[in-house]
Amino acid sequence: MCTTYVCAVVLEKLKSCGMTLKGEPRLIRLNPFAPYKTRGNGAVSFRLVLDNNQTIRRAKQIILDTVEELSQLNDPRTNPGVVFYQGPMTRDLQEYSMKTVQCMVTLEEAENLAQKIGAEIFKYKNGRGVIGALAAIGCPLPDNTYELIAYREVNNYGKVRRINEDSVRLMDHETYPETFDNLDEGYMAITPHTPCPVLYGIRGETKEALYRAQEMIRSEEPIERVMVFLTNQHTDMHLQAIDRIAGIEKYQCYVVKGVVNSNPHVIEGGHVIFNLKDESGEMECAAYEPTKRFRDSVRELAPGDEVTIYGGIGNKGTLNVEKMEILHLKPQYQYLNPRCDCGKRMKSAGKDKGYKCPRCGGKLTDAPKEKVEIARNLDEGFYEVPTSARRHLSKPLVRIRDESKSKG
Ligand SMILES: [Zn+2]
């Protein structure tokens, strides 16, 4: 079951029992390249202020009962975990959380840390969810965004989502860039394409902007509930800066600078591939088909161009490009036949026979080719994938350009 929905139901139950939440619930996205993960690799956490052991026991019972009731445990990919922690934030916990967002951690590591700090864990099936649950508790948020999620009534699950598209365009017009990723090439991008309970999600900088946006969206189906999460989405928290290509490892995400070392080429399926190198080594980078028009920019790269690439390494060791900054375009040249005295570009007269003018018939036996700079269809600066291909954690350029929006 959608973790955010379980969280929303749990919180309603806890509140109806008079329990108080401290701050907003948090939606923490973990390493998008971890091989064992759920689709969005998200986990949620929240803080409760409880005044006695009896209330604590009651809260735990409500949470566990709800998780058991709502989890789709017959789905082989569903391995929920719940963690309870009473105590201060520790350095260990924060470091563990960052590792879970950027690298790989094992269930064993999560369990060892939980034991060390005195966190209580509950595993369902293989219980891998414990990894994310513990990370959601400990994740620092030097930068953050918010997401408002509206949920559907159960009888609408799996049906086409009915949202007035014009109202979403208007909302985007009125609230962007305080909200973002609402549209993709003019089409609605706030609705997911999976049969989950989410009707739509609006991403933004502040809760106020999200509530304002929500008021503008005309839903043509009932909304069961709405929840706002504080989140690490769109902060680039998954990316580690690395200065050696040779040090790059599978299943991790990086910001890496290098020089384009091959002409980009298109492979079957429409993916665009090129090589990037630095003094330490060389690696393959890809803009995959779902990145759509972003590929047009990648295809224009040429050997010698200096770029910074943002993205993660999949199981084949190829870096999936999410974003790139072109630092320097290396001038590219072509070599043309010389011009005739009459001004016309000459043609080859045959192997080792020099050139012949197609207009006046003039000949040249030994003349150098003319070096001509090729115009580039690319400018220095940032390029990013479209909204539809953006990973939850990727920071959109609108947040990079407006530094006041990046809280980190
Ligand atoms: Zn001529």
Boltz pocket constraint, residues with backbone or C-beta under 6 A from the ligand:
constraints:
  - pocket:
      binder: B
      contacts: [[A, 340], [A, 341], [A, 342], [A, 343], [A, 344], [A, 357], [A, 358], [A, 359], [A, 360], [A, 361], [A, 362]]
      max_distance: 6.0
